[in-house]
Amino acid sequence: MYIKKILWAIAIIGLIAVGIFGYYIYGAMLAPNTTFNNDEAYIFVPSNASYAEVRSQLEPLLTDIDSFDALANQKKYTTNLKAGRFIIKKGMSNNDIINSIRSNNIPLKIAFNNQEKLSKLASRISTQIEADSLSILKSMIDPEFLKASGFTSKTALGMYIPNSYEFFWNTSAEGFRNRMLKEYNRFWNDNRKAKAKALGLTRDQIMTLASIVHEESKQASEQPRIAGVYMNRIRIGMPLQADPTLKFAAYQLPEYQNTIIKRVLNKHKEIKSPYNTYLNAGLPPGLIAMPDVSAIGAVLNYEKHNYLYFAANAKKLGFHKFSKTLSQHNANAREYHNYLSSQGINK
């Protein structure tokens, strides 16, 4: 009888222990442990982050951080962190959360366009991935990389084709740069390379001319016609006389820093620079801005016509008037200059 009581006591204690253990397992592993109201939240785990850094991001999102700590220790997450961007969905348990932030690095889409120089592109990208702008810029202008890839400091901007791309947030500076080189080579498929060859231009020259076309007009509908004007000038040996190249040349000078040139003047045409296409024949040595894909396509598929000139259209801002003769061009240019003067734009 006495032995039976002991056995019953042991059994009851065992059941209680199992219950307590089960409650712990449910509470620590399986019970919902999120406190936010949105459907999902994200945390960003830097490379070489400590558990304390991850915990500080998790604490505002969880109802019971202590139970998460306990399970994280048990599952050895605290000493085996993974860098990246991770999702936590409303109602997740500690176990679900640990599984997610351990192995489910979520990529994101980054996008860029209209970056006029590499430093600005690096700054934009640094707001979208882990790498900082200085390390991104350093990787972009690395002399060994440029030489191996067939670029120079003047043509390097052309390697970055404006678009949206999928990246992991913890992509390194070199990883971003190397991926962009792959995308550049993918962009220059056999069809585009054949078109460039037919035009007698290299890829760098196509990108340089596209940057000028892009700065002349953001209107995709007239970019092929503008490209056609420049191709006609190249064909007959006429200087490009592209006003955007004058602005680019001016902005390299100290007196034009932190200014905006709204009106190209004769003094700008005298600037001594290889980018001055009034003083120098042919294309400048590199891009003056990042061309969009439509401008690149406009050069590769330029409109064939007999126009040699174009001037901004005072009656349809953002567009241009095209002409075959210098006299007609001068009349169009005077009309636009009169418009600028009427608006008080003199420099």
MIBA-545395 format. One line per field, with one value per residue (C-alpha): residue number from 1; x, y, z; residue in three letters. Coordinates in Angstrom, 2 decimals. Layout:
N
vexro	[NUM|...]
u	[X|...]
v	[Y|...]
w	[Z|...]
kelum	[ALA|...]
***
This chain:
347
vexro	[1|2|3|4|5|6|7|8|9|10|11|12|13|14|15|16|17|18|19|20|21|22|23|24|25|26|27|28|29|30|31|32|33|34|35|36|37|38|39|40|41|42|43|44|45|46|47|48|49|50|51|52|53|54|55|56|57|58|59|60|61|62|63|64|65|66|67|68|69|70|71|72|73|74|75|76|77|78|79|80|81|82|83|84|85|86|87|88|89|90|91|92|93|94|95|96|97|98|99|100|101|102|103|104|105|106|107|108|109|110|111|112|113|114|115|116|117|118|119|120|121|122|123|124|125|126|127|128|129|130|131|132|133|134|135|136|137|138|139|140|141|142|143|144|145|146|147|148|149|150|151|152|153|154|155|156|157|158|159|160|161|162|163|164|165|166|167|168|169|170|171|172|173|174|175|176|177|178|179|180|181|182|183|184|185|186|187|188|189|190|191|192|193|194|195|196|197|198|199|200|201|202|203|204|205|206|207|208|209|210|211|212|213|214|215|216|217|218|219|220|221|222|223|224|225|226|227|228|229|230|231|232|233|234|235|236|237|238|239|240|241|242|243|244|245|246|247|248|249|250|251|252|253|254|255|256|257|258|259|260|261|262|263|264|265|266|267|268|269|270|271|272|273|274|275|276|277|278|279|280|281|282|283|284|285|286|287|288|289|290|291|292|293|294|295|296|297|298|299|300|301|302|303|304|305|306|307|308|309|310|311|312|313|314|315|316|317|318|319|320|321|322|323|324|325|326|327|328|329|330|331|332|333|334|335|336|337|338|339|340|341|342|343|344|345|346|347]
u	[0.00|2.79|4.66|1.53|1.25|4.87|4.35|1.21|3.12|5.93|3.46|1.68|4.98|5.98|2.74|3.22|6.79|5.65|2.95|5.42|7.84|5.05|3.96|7.56|7.88|4.63|5.47|9.08|8.71|5.18|3.12|2.71|5.21|4.82|3.53|3.29|0.00|1.23|1.22|5.01|8.17|11.78|15.07|18.46|21.34|24.72|27.73|29.58|26.68|26.48|23.43|22.91|22.50|19.94|18.14|17.82|15.94|13.75|12.78|10.21|8.65|8.22|5.84|8.32|11.98|13.15|11.51|13.07|16.50|16.07|15.19|17.84|20.45|19.09|19.12|22.59|21.35|23.13|26.51|25.54|24.09|23.43|23.65|20.82|17.28|14.77|11.01|8.97|5.28|2.53|1.72|5.05|6.37|9.91|10.77|9.36|11.26|14.57|14.11|13.30|16.22|18.63|18.02|15.52|17.52|14.98|16.31|15.16|14.88|17.20|16.83|18.84|18.80|19.90|23.02|25.42|28.57|29.83|29.94|26.22|25.45|27.47|25.56|22.21|23.13|24.40|20.89|19.62|22.26|24.56|27.77|28.59|29.02|32.78|33.48|31.13|32.83|36.26|35.34|33.87|37.06|39.54|42.22|42.83|39.14|38.70|41.68|40.58|37.05|38.05|36.95|38.66|37.76|36.00|33.91|33.22|29.80|28.63|28.95|25.86|22.72|19.72|17.12|15.83|17.79|17.31|20.04|20.53|20.75|24.12|25.76|29.30|30.62|32.62|29.63|27.48|30.12|30.78|27.07|26.72|29.51|27.60|24.42|26.34|27.68|24.20|22.75|25.28|23.90|24.83|22.08|23.22|26.89|26.07|24.24|27.15|29.58|27.39|27.54|31.32|31.20|32.46|30.24|31.92|31.24|27.61|27.24|28.97|26.74|23.68|24.62|24.59|21.26|19.80|20.93|19.51|16.06|14.23|11.52|11.95|9.88|12.43|15.66|16.18|15.87|18.41|20.73|20.26|21.44|24.63|25.23|24.85|27.41|29.82|29.38|30.34|33.04|31.10|31.75|28.97|28.45|26.43|25.48|25.28|28.99|29.69|27.78|29.69|33.00|31.98|30.92|34.46|35.74|35.84|33.80|30.86|30.71|27.28|25.73|23.15|23.68|20.26|21.49|24.56|26.50|29.34|31.83|31.02|32.05|35.57|36.18|39.35|38.28|38.27|34.52|33.97|32.47|32.52|36.33|37.02|35.86|34.28|32.98|34.26|36.45|33.63|30.08|28.70|25.84|24.13|21.97|18.70|17.95|15.78|18.70|21.01|18.38|17.95|21.61|21.63|18.42|18.83|16.39|17.77|17.05|18.79|18.61|21.85|20.49|17.95|16.94|14.66|11.03|9.83|6.21|6.49|8.92|10.83|10.80|12.88|12.61|14.77|16.21|18.33|19.86|21.84|19.59|16.47|18.32|19.37|15.74|14.64|17.45|16.56|12.97|14.09|16.65|13.94|11.79|14.61|15.14|11.42|11.66|14.65|16.99|20.29|22.85]
v	[0.00|2.34|1.51|2.24|5.68|6.38|5.27|7.40|10.39|9.84|9.55|12.75|14.62|13.28|14.50|17.89|18.02|17.02|19.67|22.31|21.23|21.23|24.66|25.86|24.31|25.90|29.27|29.37|27.70|27.57|30.42|33.61|36.19|39.30|42.64|44.73|45.37|45.28|42.02|41.89|43.61|43.47|43.45|44.12|42.14|43.69|41.59|40.60|41.75|40.68|39.04|42.19|44.21|41.76|41.65|45.44|45.30|42.40|43.69|46.28|43.64|40.83|40.39|38.37|38.91|36.70|33.59|34.40|34.70|31.30|29.55|31.44|30.15|26.63|26.60|28.23|31.17|33.61|32.33|31.62|34.84|35.38|38.78|40.00|41.33|39.12|39.08|38.54|37.95|38.81|35.87|34.08|32.00|32.23|29.08|30.52|33.77|32.03|29.85|32.92|35.09|32.19|31.09|33.27|36.25|38.26|40.06|43.57|45.59|48.53|51.08|53.97|56.39|59.88|59.78|62.24|60.82|57.77|59.47|60.24|56.72|55.31|57.54|56.38|52.70|53.03|53.96|50.64|48.06|47.56|48.82|52.50|55.05|55.43|51.71|51.50|54.43|53.01|49.71|51.49|53.44|50.74|51.02|47.28|46.54|49.24|47.99|44.35|45.30|47.55|50.83|54.07|56.62|58.61|55.74|53.83|55.42|53.69|50.30|51.00|50.50|52.26|49.73|47.92|44.93|42.34|42.24|40.90|43.79|42.57|42.71|44.07|47.01|44.66|42.36|45.22|46.38|42.88|42.21|45.46|44.38|41.15|43.15|45.45|42.51|40.97|44.27|44.35|41.29|40.21|42.34|45.59|44.85|44.25|47.58|49.43|47.80|48.81|52.41|52.24|53.07|51.23|50.50|53.33|55.73|54.65|55.27|58.66|59.81|58.44|60.52|63.65|62.70|62.06|65.47|67.15|65.65|63.41|62.87|59.31|60.15|62.64|61.12|59.06|62.27|64.08|61.08|61.29|64.93|63.97|60.99|63.29|65.68|62.84|61.53|64.86|65.75|68.59|69.33|68.02|71.48|69.94|72.43|69.77|69.10|72.78|72.61|69.49|71.20|74.28|72.28|70.91|74.45|76.01|79.07|76.91|74.70|74.69|76.63|75.74|76.94|77.66|79.41|78.51|81.65|82.36|82.43|78.79|77.92|79.14|76.80|74.81|71.23|67.96|67.94|71.19|69.86|73.32|73.47|69.75|67.52|64.15|62.66|63.74|61.26|59.91|60.19|63.48|61.77|58.43|57.80|55.98|52.88|54.86|57.17|54.20|52.67|56.02|56.04|52.40|52.97|56.63|58.26|58.70|62.20|65.30|67.53|69.07|71.40|71.58|74.20|74.13|74.84|77.95|77.05|73.42|73.28|70.05|69.50|70.82|72.31|70.66|72.28|71.42|74.86|77.15|80.12|78.27|77.07|80.61|81.72|78.89|79.65|83.38|82.50|80.40|82.97|85.64|83.38|82.94|86.69|87.25|84.92|86.79|83.85|85.39|82.90]
w	[0.00|0.95|-2.27|-4.33|-2.78|-3.61|-7.21|-7.51|-6.13|-8.59|-11.44|-10.42|-10.08|-13.50|-15.03|-13.45|-14.76|-18.24|-18.06|-16.97|-19.68|-22.25|-21.15|-21.48|-24.93|-26.04|-24.54|-25.68|-29.04|-30.38|-28.86|-30.94|-29.73|-31.88|-30.68|-33.88|-35.69|-39.30|-41.22|-41.24|-40.05|-41.19|-39.35|-40.92|-39.50|-40.41|-41.26|-38.09|-35.91|-32.28|-30.77|-28.69|-31.91|-33.25|-29.91|-29.83|-33.15|-32.03|-28.59|-29.79|-32.06|-29.51|-26.60|-24.53|-25.36|-22.46|-23.86|-27.23|-25.56|-23.94|-27.17|-29.15|-26.68|-26.82|-30.64|-30.67|-32.74|-30.41|-31.65|-35.25|-36.66|-40.36|-42.03|-44.21|-44.39|-42.64|-42.37|-39.20|-39.78|-37.33|-35.05|-35.52|-32.63|-31.32|-33.24|-36.47|-35.95|-35.33|-38.40|-40.47|-39.36|-39.55|-43.13|-44.96|-46.23|-48.25|-51.37|-52.18|-55.37|-55.84|-58.60|-59.98|-62.90|-63.86|-61.67|-63.24|-61.67|-59.82|-56.42|-56.59|-57.75|-54.85|-52.44|-53.81|-53.67|-50.09|-48.98|-50.33|-49.32|-46.34|-47.99|-47.35|-50.14|-49.67|-50.05|-53.04|-54.77|-54.00|-55.61|-58.65|-59.40|-58.46|-61.21|-61.41|-61.81|-64.47|-66.45|-66.27|-67.32|-70.21|-68.65|-67.71|-65.05|-67.78|-69.15|-65.91|-65.39|-68.56|-66.86|-64.74|-66.81|-65.18|-64.13|-61.06|-59.80|-57.07|-54.43|-50.95|-48.50|-47.16|-50.61|-50.37|-52.38|-54.59|-54.91|-56.17|-58.64|-59.98|-60.42|-62.38|-64.72|-65.39|-66.04|-68.40|-70.40|-70.46|-71.71|-74.54|-76.26|-79.79|-81.31|-79.66|-80.35|-84.04|-84.24|-82.64|-85.07|-88.00|-86.78|-86.51|-82.81|-79.73|-76.76|-74.84|-77.72|-77.90|-74.17|-74.43|-77.27|-75.45|-72.41|-74.59|-76.18|-72.73|-71.47|-74.56|-74.14|-71.70|-74.33|-75.58|-78.67|-80.01|-78.74|-81.96|-84.03|-81.85|-82.13|-85.90|-85.89|-84.08|-86.35|-89.37|-87.87|-87.16|-90.72|-92.35|-89.82|-88.25|-84.55|-82.33|-80.77|-77.95|-75.26|-72.49|-72.96|-72.32|-69.07|-68.07|-68.86|-66.87|-63.83|-63.57|-62.90|-59.41|-60.39|-61.46|-58.40|-56.70|-59.59|-62.22|-65.78|-67.24|-70.36|-72.42|-73.33|-75.76|-72.87|-72.18|-75.73|-74.96|-72.02|-72.59|-72.02|-73.98|-73.25|-75.18|-78.40|-79.95|-79.80|-80.24|-83.06|-82.42|-79.21|-75.79|-73.87|-71.73|-70.49|-69.21|-67.33|-66.96|-70.04|-69.67|-71.73|-74.15|-75.00|-75.61|-77.86|-79.61|-80.62|-81.73|-83.70|-84.62|-87.00|-90.51|-91.81|-93.18|-90.10|-88.89|-86.23|-83.43|-80.87|-77.84|-78.70|-76.85|-77.55|-76.47|-73.60|-73.28|-77.03|-79.93|-83.40|-86.06|-89.14|-92.15|-92.70|-90.44|-91.27|-90.12|-87.01|-86.13|-86.38|-84.09|-81.65|-81.56|-80.73|-77.78|-76.59|-76.66|-74.52|-71.98|-71.84|-71.28|-68.28|-66.88|-67.51|-68.49|-67.19]
kelum	[MET|TYR|ILE|LYS|LYS|ILE|LEU|TRP|ALA|ILE|ALA|ILE|ILE|GLY|LEU|ILE|ALA|VAL|GLY|ILE|PHE|GLY|TYR|TYR|ILE|TYR|GLY|ALA|MET|LEU|ALA|PRO|ASN|THR|THR|PHE|ASN|ASN|ASP|GLU|ALA|TYR|ILE|PHE|VAL|PRO|SER|ASN|ALA|SER|TYR|ALA|GLU|VAL|ARG|SER|GLN|LEU|GLU|PRO|LEU|LEU|THR|ASP|ILE|ASP|SER|PHE|ASP|ALA|LEU|ALA|ASN|GLN|LYS|LYS|TYR|THR|THR|ASN|LEU|LYS|ALA|GLY|ARG|PHE|ILE|ILE|LYS|LYS|GLY|MET|SER|ASN|ASN|ASP|ILE|ILE|ASN|SER|ILE|ARG|SER|ASN|ASN|ILE|PRO|LEU|LYS|ILE|ALA|PHE|ASN|ASN|GLN|GLU|LYS|LEU|SER|LYS|LEU|ALA|SER|ARG|ILE|SER|THR|GLN|ILE|GLU|ALA|ASP|SER|LEU|SER|ILE|LEU|LYS|SER|MET|ILE|ASP|PRO|GLU|PHE|LEU|LYS|ALA|SER|GLY|PHE|THR|SER|LYS|THR|ALA|LEU|GLY|MET|TYR|ILE|PRO|ASN|SER|TYR|GLU|PHE|PHE|TRP|ASN|THR|SER|ALA|GLU|GLY|PHE|ARG|ASN|ARG|MET|LEU|LYS|GLU|TYR|ASN|ARG|PHE|TRP|ASN|ASP|ASN|ARG|LYS|ALA|LYS|ALA|LYS|ALA|LEU|GLY|LEU|THR|ARG|ASP|GLN|ILE|MET|THR|LEU|ALA|SER|ILE|VAL|HIS|GLU|GLU|SER|LYS|GLN|ALA|SER|GLU|GLN|PRO|ARG|ILE|ALA|GLY|VAL|TYR|MET|ASN|ARG|ILE|ARG|ILE|GLY|MET|PRO|LEU|GLN|ALA|ASP|PRO|THR|LEU|LYS|PHE|ALA|ALA|TYR|GLN|LEU|PRO|GLU|TYR|GLN|ASN|THR|ILE|ILE|LYS|ARG|VAL|LEU|ASN|LYS|HIS|LYS|GLU|ILE|LYS|SER|PRO|TYR|ASN|THR|TYR|LEU|ASN|ALA|GLY|LEU|PRO|PRO|GLY|LEU|ILE|ALA|MET|PRO|ASP|VAL|SER|ALA|ILE|GLY|ALA|VAL|LEU|ASN|TYR|GLU|LYS|HIS|ASN|TYR|LEU|TYR|PHE|ALA|ALA|ASN|ALA|LYS|LYS|LEU|GLY|PHE|HIS|LYS|PHE|SER|LYS|THR|LEU|SER|GLN|HIS|ASN|ALA|ASN|ALA|ARG|GLU|TYR|HIS|ASN|TYR|LEU|SER|SER|GLN|GLY|ILE|ASN|LYS]
***
